C-alpha cells in the first residue's frame, strides 16, 4: 500500500477522542512507509475548509456547518487528488448527527466511499444494547442498528474492525462480520515525564502522603460506577486518589464531595485537565489505575489503554453491561473489587510498557494486505 486516507468526524487536537486516535494512527502508519492524508468530514471547530500540516501529516478539515452535498463534493475532490489505495473510515455514529441518527450524512458517505477500497473501524455501535438501558435509548439504538447496517451494505467494506470482543460479538450477532483491532492509548509513554511530578504537586499545593497507595482516576467520570464497593474494598488503607482529566458527567468536585461523605478520611487530589506529558507523568507516578468502564467493554476505553501502555495495574470499578455473555481473557490480569485486597496485593506491580499504536498500525496494514491478496487470488 502506497497511499491511505484516514477519515473521521473531527480533527481538533485533544477535543475529539476519535480524531486524536486517527492522528496517532496516521503517524504510526506513515512510519511504516505509507503516505497518509487525514480528513475530517464534519468538523465543528472550523468554519471553512482548511488544509493543515501537523507533524508532517497532511490534514484536510471539512466544516460541519456546510451541507452534506458540499461536504460530499469536497471529500470527492480530496479522494480524486490523493487517489488512495485504501480509505480507513473511523466511525462513531454521533460524529455525523447530534442525535445519533445520521440518515442524510450516511447517504452522502456511502456515495463518497462506495467506489473505493474501504475498511471501517466501528469505535462504538448502537446505543441501548444493554438490558439496563432506558427504553428511549433502546428505541434509538434499534434505528441506529438499521442505518448502520445500511451504511455497511452500501459501502461494502473489505473489512470491518472494532476495538473489543464485546462489540465484535454484538456486530456478529447482527450479521456484520468483523475483526478486533486493539485500541491504543492517545497518551504516549513520555520519557522523563516523571520529573514533572514535584512541580505538578507543588503547583497545586498538594501534600500527598508518600507511603499511601496512589490510585489514578483519569478521564471522563460516569454517573454510575461501583463507588461504594470501591470504598468498602480499600477499607482502612491509606489511599491517595489522584483525579485528572475531563469529567463531563459526574463533575470532579461533586464526586470529591460524594466520596468524602462516604469516607471522610479518603485523600483526594484533583489535578483538572492536563496536557499529555503531565498525564503520562501521573500515569508513571501512580501505583494503580481505576477503570470506570464496564468490564465487558474495557477494550473500547482509551483510559484503560493508557493504563496498560504505562504498565499500571488496573482496578475494575465499572458497572456491568449485560449485553454479552462471553468471558474476556484480558480480565484475568486485572484487579477485581470482588476479591479481597490482601489476596491481590501481588498484582500492584508495574508491567512492561509497550507502544500500542505501532502494534495496531502493523496489525491494520497486515490485515488489509491479506484481504487484498485474497481478493486478487479470487479474481
C-alpha positions as CSV (number, residue, x, y, z in Angstrom):
1,X,0.0,0.0,0.0
2,X,1.4,3.4,-1.0
3,X,-1.4,5.8,0.0
4,X,-4.1,5.9,2.6
5,X,-6.8,8.3,3.6
6,X,-8.0,8.1,7.2
7,X,-11.3,9.9,7.6
8,X,-13.3,10.7,10.8
9,X,-15.7,13.3,12.1
10,X,-13.4,15.9,13.8
11,X,-9.7,16.6,13.9
12,X,-9.4,19.3,16.6
13,X,-6.4,18.3,18.7
14,X,-7.3,17.0,22.2
15,X,-11.0,17.8,21.7
16,X,-12.2,14.6,19.9
17,X,-11.0,11.1,21.0
18,X,-11.6,9.6,17.6
19,X,-9.7,12.5,15.9
20,X,-6.8,12.0,18.3
21,X,-6.9,8.3,17.6
22,X,-6.9,8.9,13.8
23,X,-4.0,11.3,14.0
24,X,-1.8,8.9,16.1
25,X,-2.7,6.0,13.8
26,X,-1.7,8.2,10.8
27,X,1.7,8.9,12.4
28,X,2.3,5.2,13.0
29,X,1.2,4.2,9.5
30,X,3.4,6.9,8.0
31,X,6.4,5.4,9.8
32,X,5.7,2.1,8.1
33,X,6.2,3.8,4.7
34,X,2.7,4.7,3.7
35,X,1.6,8.2,2.6
36,X,-1.3,9.2,4.8
37,X,-3.8,12.0,4.4
38,X,-6.2,12.7,7.3
39,X,-9.7,14.1,6.5
40,X,-12.4,15.2,8.9
41,X,-15.8,15.4,7.2
42,X,-17.9,17.1,9.9
43,X,-15.6,19.3,11.8
44,X,-17.3,21.8,14.1
45,X,-14.1,23.5,15.0
46,X,-13.6,25.0,11.6
47,X,-15.9,27.4,9.7
48,X,-14.4,27.0,6.2
49,X,-12.4,24.2,4.6
50,X,-8.9,24.1,6.0
51,X,-5.7,22.3,5.0
52,X,-3.0,21.8,7.6
53,X,0.3,20.1,8.1
54,X,0.6,18.7,11.6
55,X,3.8,16.9,12.5
56,X,4.4,16.2,8.8
57,X,0.9,14.7,8.3
58,X,-1.4,16.3,5.7
59,X,-4.8,17.2,7.1
60,X,-8.0,18.3,5.4
61,X,-10.8,19.6,7.6
62,X,-14.3,20.0,6.2
63,X,-16.6,22.2,8.3
64,X,-19.7,20.9,9.9
65,X,-21.8,24.0,9.1
66,X,-21.9,23.4,5.3
67,X,-24.5,21.0,3.9
68,X,-23.7,17.4,3.1
69,X,-23.9,17.8,-0.6
70,X,-21.0,20.4,-0.3
71,X,-19.1,18.0,2.0
72,X,-19.5,15.2,-0.5
73,X,-18.1,17.3,-3.3
74,X,-15.1,18.5,-1.2
75,X,-14.4,14.9,0.0
76,X,-14.6,13.5,-3.5
77,X,-12.2,16.2,-4.8
78,X,-9.7,15.2,-2.0
79,X,-10.1,11.5,-3.0
80,X,-9.6,12.3,-6.7
81,X,-6.4,14.3,-5.9
82,X,-4.9,11.7,-3.5
83,X,-6.1,8.6,-5.4
84,X,-5.7,6.4,-2.3
85,X,-5.1,2.7,-2.4
86,X,-7.3,2.4,0.7
87,X,-9.6,4.5,2.9
88,X,-9.9,3.8,6.6
89,X,-13.2,5.1,7.9
90,X,-13.1,5.8,11.6
91,X,-16.8,5.6,12.6
92,X,-18.8,6.7,15.6
93,X,-22.4,7.5,14.9
94,X,-22.7,10.7,16.9
95,X,-19.8,12.3,14.9
96,X,-22.3,12.8,12.0
97,X,-25.5,13.7,13.8
98,X,-26.0,15.3,17.2
99,X,-28.9,13.0,18.0
100,X,-27.3,9.9,16.6
101,X,-29.5,9.4,13.5
102,X,-27.3,10.5,10.6
103,X,-29.6,9.4,7.8
104,X,-28.7,12.2,5.4
105,X,-25.0,12.0,6.3
106,X,-25.0,8.2,5.6
107,X,-26.5,8.8,2.1
108,X,-23.5,11.0,1.1
109,X,-20.9,9.0,2.9
110,X,-22.0,5.9,1.0
111,X,-21.9,7.8,-2.2
112,X,-18.4,9.1,-1.4
113,X,-16.9,5.8,-0.2
114,X,-18.5,3.0,-2.3
115,X,-16.2,3.4,-5.2
116,X,-13.1,3.0,-3.1
117,X,-11.5,0.1,-1.2
118,X,-12.6,0.9,2.3
119,X,-12.3,-0.6,5.8
120,X,-14.5,0.7,8.7
121,X,-13.4,0.9,12.3
122,X,-16.6,0.8,14.4
123,X,-15.5,2.6,17.6
124,X,-19.0,2.5,19.0
125,X,-22.0,0.6,17.6
126,X,-25.6,1.5,18.5
127,X,-26.8,2.5,22.0
128,X,-29.4,0.8,24.0
129,X,-27.6,-2.5,23.8
130,X,-27.7,-3.3,27.5
131,X,-30.6,-4.8,29.4
132,X,-30.3,-1.9,31.9
133,X,-30.6,0.9,29.3
134,X,-33.6,3.2,29.1
135,X,-36.4,2.4,26.8
136,X,-35.7,5.6,24.9
137,X,-32.2,4.5,24.3
138,X,-33.3,1.1,23.1
139,X,-35.6,2.7,20.6
140,X,-32.9,5.0,19.3
141,X,-30.5,2.0,19.2
142,X,-33.0,0.0,17.2
143,X,-33.0,2.6,14.4
144,X,-29.2,3.1,14.7
145,X,-28.7,-0.6,14.1
146,X,-30.7,-0.4,10.9
147,X,-28.9,2.6,9.5
148,X,-25.5,1.2,10.4
149,X,-26.3,-2.0,8.5
150,X,-27.4,0.1,5.5
151,X,-24.2,2.1,5.7
152,X,-22.1,-1.1,5.7
153,X,-24.1,-2.7,2.9
154,X,-23.8,0.5,0.8
155,X,-20.1,0.9,1.2
156,X,-19.3,-2.8,1.1
157,X,-16.0,-2.5,3.0
158,X,-13.3,-5.1,2.6
159,X,-13.1,-5.3,6.4
160,X,-15.0,-4.1,9.5
161,X,-12.9,-3.6,12.6
162,X,-14.0,-2.9,16.2
163,X,-12.0,-2.4,19.4
164,X,-13.1,-5.2,21.7
165,X,-14.7,-8.7,21.8
166,X,-18.0,-7.5,23.3
167,X,-18.6,-5.1,20.4
168,X,-17.3,-7.8,18.0
169,X,-19.9,-10.3,19.4
170,X,-22.6,-7.7,19.1
171,X,-21.8,-6.9,15.5
172,X,-21.5,-10.6,14.6
173,X,-25.0,-11.3,16.0
174,X,-26.3,-8.6,13.7
175,X,-24.7,-10.3,10.7
176,X,-21.8,-7.9,10.4
177,X,-18.5,-9.9,10.1
178,X,-15.6,-8.1,11.8
179,X,-12.2,-8.3,13.3
180,X,-10.9,-7.0,16.6
181,X,-8.2,-4.3,16.2
182,X,-6.9,-3.4,19.7
183,X,-7.3,0.2,20.8
184,X,-4.1,2.0,21.6
185,X,-3.7,4.9,24.0
186,X,-3.8,8.6,22.9
187,X,-1.4,9.3,25.8
188,X,2.1,8.1,24.8
189,X,4.6,7.0,27.4
190,X,6.9,10.1,27.8
191,X,10.4,9.5,28.8
192,X,11.5,11.7,31.8
193,X,7.9,12.8,32.4
194,X,8.2,11.6,36.0
195,X,10.5,14.6,36.6
196,X,7.4,16.9,36.3
197,X,5.7,15.3,39.4
198,X,7.2,17.6,42.1
199,X,6.2,20.7,40.1
200,X,2.7,19.4,39.4
201,X,2.1,18.6,43.1
202,X,3.7,21.8,44.4
203,X,1.8,23.9,41.8
204,X,-1.5,22.6,43.2
205,X,-0.2,22.9,46.8
206,X,-0.9,19.3,47.4
207,X,0.7,17.2,50.2
208,X,0.4,13.6,49.0
209,X,1.5,11.0,51.7
210,X,4.4,9.2,50.2
211,X,3.5,5.9,51.9
212,X,0.0,5.9,50.7
213,X,-1.2,3.8,47.7
214,X,-1.7,6.2,44.9
215,X,-4.7,5.3,42.6
216,X,-5.2,7.4,39.5
217,X,-8.7,8.1,38.2
218,X,-8.2,9.6,34.7
219,X,-10.7,10.8,32.1
220,X,-14.4,11.2,32.0
221,X,-16.3,10.1,35.1
222,X,-19.7,8.4,34.5
223,X,-22.6,8.8,36.9
224,X,-22.8,5.1,37.6
225,X,-19.9,3.1,38.8
226,X,-19.1,1.0,41.9
227,X,-18.3,3.8,44.3
228,X,-19.5,2.1,47.5
229,X,-17.9,-1.2,46.5
230,X,-14.6,0.6,45.8
231,X,-14.6,2.4,49.2
232,X,-15.5,-0.8,51.0
233,X,-12.7,-2.6,49.2
234,X,-10.0,-0.2,50.2
235,X,-11.3,-0.3,53.8
236,X,-8.9,1.5,56.3
237,X,-5.9,1.5,54.0
238,X,-4.2,4.8,53.3
239,X,-5.2,5.7,49.8
240,X,-4.4,8.8,47.7
241,X,-7.0,9.1,44.9
242,X,-5.5,11.3,42.1
243,X,-8.2,12.6,39.8
244,X,-7.2,14.1,36.4
245,X,-8.7,15.0,33.0
246,X,-12.2,16.0,31.8
247,X,-15.1,14.9,33.9
248,X,-18.2,15.9,31.9
249,X,-20.8,13.7,33.6
250,X,-20.0,13.4,37.3
251,X,-18.2,16.6,38.0
252,X,-14.9,16.0,39.7
253,X,-15.8,18.4,42.6
254,X,-19.2,16.8,43.1
255,X,-17.5,13.4,43.0
256,X,-15.0,14.5,45.6
257,X,-17.8,15.7,47.9
258,X,-19.7,12.5,47.5
259,X,-16.7,10.3,48.2
260,X,-15.8,12.4,51.2
261,X,-19.3,12.0,52.6
262,X,-19.0,8.2,52.2
263,X,-15.4,8.0,53.5
264,X,-14.2,11.1,55.3
265,X,-10.5,10.0,55.6
266,X,-10.1,9.5,51.9
267,X,-7.3,11.6,50.4
268,X,-8.5,13.1,47.1
269,X,-6.3,15.3,44.9
270,X,-8.0,16.8,41.8
271,X,-5.5,18.0,39.1
272,X,-8.0,19.0,36.5
273,X,-7.3,18.9,32.8
274,X,-3.7,18.3,31.9
275,X,-1.6,18.0,28.8
276,X,-0.4,14.6,27.5
277,X,3.1,14.9,29.1
278,X,1.6,15.7,32.5
279,X,-0.9,12.9,32.2
280,X,2.0,10.5,31.4
281,X,3.8,11.8,34.5
282,X,0.8,10.9,36.7
283,X,0.5,7.5,35.0
284,X,4.1,6.8,35.8
285,X,3.7,8.1,39.4
286,X,0.6,6.2,40.4
287,X,0.5,2.7,41.8
288,X,-2.7,1.6,40.0
289,X,-5.3,3.0,37.7
290,X,-9.1,3.0,38.5
291,X,-11.2,1.9,35.5
292,X,-14.8,3.0,35.5
293,X,-15.7,1.4,32.1
294,X,-17.9,-1.6,32.2
295,X,-15.6,-4.7,32.4
296,X,-17.2,-6.2,29.3
297,X,-16.1,-3.3,27.1
298,X,-12.7,-2.4,28.6
299,X,-11.2,-2.7,25.1
300,X,-13.0,0.5,24.0
301,X,-11.5,2.6,26.7
302,X,-8.6,4.9,25.8
303,X,-8.1,5.4,29.5
304,X,-7.6,1.7,30.1
305,X,-5.3,1.6,27.1
306,X,-3.3,4.4,28.7
307,X,-3.1,2.4,32.0
308,X,-1.9,-0.7,30.1
309,X,0.7,1.1,28.0
310,X,2.2,2.7,31.1
311,X,2.3,-0.7,32.8
312,X,-0.2,0.2,35.5
313,X,-2.3,-2.5,37.4
314,X,-6.0,-1.8,36.7
315,X,-8.8,-1.8,39.3
316,X,-12.1,-2.7,37.8
317,X,-14.9,-0.5,39.2
318,X,-17.3,-0.1,36.3
319,X,-20.9,-1.2,36.4
320,X,-21.5,-4.4,34.4
321,X,-23.1,-4.1,31.0
322,X,-25.2,-7.2,30.4
323,X,-25.5,-7.3,26.6
324,X,-22.9,-10.0,26.2
325,X,-22.2,-13.4,27.8
326,X,-18.6,-14.3,27.0
327,X,-15.6,-14.0,29.3
328,X,-12.8,-11.7,28.3
329,X,-9.4,-13.4,29.0
330,X,-7.8,-10.0,29.5
331,X,-9.8,-9.5,32.7
332,X,-7.7,-12.3,34.4
333,X,-4.9,-9.9,34.9
334,X,-7.0,-7.0,36.3
335,X,-7.8,-6.3,40.0
336,X,-11.4,-7.1,41.0
337,X,-13.4,-5.5,43.8
338,X,-15.0,-8.9,44.3
339,X,-11.7,-10.3,45.6
340,X,-10.2,-9.1,49.0
341,X,-7.4,-6.6,48.7
342,X,-4.9,-8.8,50.6
343,X,-5.4,-11.6,48.0
344,X,-4.4,-9.3,45.2
345,X,-1.5,-7.3,46.7
346,X,1.0,-9.0,44.4
347,X,-0.9,-7.5,41.4
348,X,0.1,-4.0,42.5
349,X,3.2,-4.2,40.3
350,X,4.1,-2.4,37.2
351,X,4.2,-4.4,34.0
352,X,6.5,-3.8,31.0
353,X,5.3,-0.8,28.9
354,X,4.7,-1.2,25.2
355,X,3.9,1.0,22.2
356,X,0.3,0.1,21.3
357,X,-0.1,2.4,18.4
358,X,2.7,0.8,16.4
359,X,1.3,-2.7,17.1
360,X,-2.2,-1.6,16.0
361,X,-0.8,0.1,12.8
362,X,1.1,-3.1,11.9
363,X,-1.9,-5.3,12.5
364,X,-4.2,-2.9,10.5
365,X,-1.9,-2.9,7.5
366,X,-1.2,-6.6,7.6
367,X,-5.0,-7.4,7.7
368,X,-5.7,-5.0,4.8
369,X,-2.9,-6.5,2.7
370,X,-4.1,-10.1,3.4
371,X,-7.6,-9.2,2.2
372,X,-6.1,-7.6,-0.9
373,X,-4.2,-10.7,-1.7
374,X,-7.2,-12.9,-1.2
375,X,-9.3,-10.7,-3.5
376,X,-6.6,-10.8,-6.1
377,X,-6.4,-14.6,-5.9
378,X,-10.1,-15.0,-6.2
379,X,-10.2,-12.6,-9.2
